[in-house]
Amino acid sequence: VQLVESGGDTVQSGGSLRLSCAASGSIYRINAMGWYRQAPGKQREWVATITSGSSTNVADSVKGRFAISRDKTKTTVYLQMNSLKPEDTAVYYCAADFRDGISRGWGQGTQVTVSS
């Protein structure tokens, strides 16, 4: 499975961005997809997940501001980010959890920078 993120940019505080993650290859292996982020000097943290059954969950730190969704083909996942804050600055990674319950694939990451 290949995951390709896009949509990262530099925006001012309070702005919005929508990240996209396009999955290709053996997508039948995917059970859930999600977004993680890693700020400079910090560990990678979970942001949001959408399951194959379309259940969604987002981290408390972004709840009410970020939303995860996907297209009807279930090959592209989006992260809508509103009311962005400087602390949202990070590299955002798309992840796919596979049906074996063990494996996870990662995209290459896309940079989001929020200026104050």
N, C-alpha and C positions, 0 to 999 in steps of 0.2 A: 504494500500500500504506500502510495506517495501522497504527501500532504504539502500543499503550497499555500502559504499565507500571503495576503496582500492587504493594503489599506492603511498601513502605518504612516504616520505623518507627524508634523509638528503643529500643534494647535495652542491657542490661548486658553487659560483657565476659564472654565465655564462652557467651553466648546464641545463639539460632538465629533465622533468618528465611528465608522463602521468597518470592522475588520472582516475579511472573508478567508475561508479555508476550503480549498478545493481538494477533494479526495479522489484518487484514481487508483487503478489496479484492482486488487482483490478486495473490493469494498464489502463483499458479503461476509468478510471476516470481522467486520467492525460491529461491536456491540453498543458503544457509546463514543461520543466525541466531546471534546471540551477545550477550554482555553486555560492556559497557565501564563504567569508572567514572572519576570525576573528583573528586579531593579539592580543597579550597580551596587556591588558589595553585599547583596542580600541573597537568600536562598530563593529558589523558584517556588512560587506559591500558586495554588489552585484558584481559579477565578470563576469558572462556570462549566456546567456539563449538560448535555442533552443526550438522552438515551435513545435506543432504537424505537422505543415506544413513545417517544416525544416528551417524556418527562424532563423537566428542567430544574436546575438548581444553581444558585449563584452564591458566592461568598458573602458573608455579612458586610465585609468592607466595601462592597460595590452594590449591594442590594438597593433597589430603587433607582439606581443610575445606569446599570448595565443590564442587558438582556441578551440571551442566547437564542438563536433560532436556526432553522435550516430550510433549504428549498424542498420542493415536492419530490425531487429525484433523490433526496437524501444524500447527495454527493457534495453539497456545499453547506458549510456551517458559517453562521454570522455571529459577530459579537457587536451589538450596538452599544456604544458608550456615550452617555450623555453627562452633562455637568462635570466634565473632566476636571481633575485637580492635579496640581504639580506632583503629588504623591502617586499618581497613576502612571507616571513616567517609568517605562520599563520596556524590555523586549517581550513581546507577547508571542507565545508559542501555541500552536494548535496540536492537540493530541488525540490519538485514536486508541481506545481500549478494545482489545480483540476478544472474541467469543471464548477463547481458551481460558480467560480469566487471569492470565498471567502476563501476556505481552502487551506492550504499549508502543505505538509509533509516534514520532515527533516530526513536526515541520521544522523549517530552518529558522523561523522567527521573523517578526516584523517589529520595527522600532516605533514606539509611541512616545512622543515628548510633549509634555504639557508645560507651557511657560506661564509664569505668574504675571 
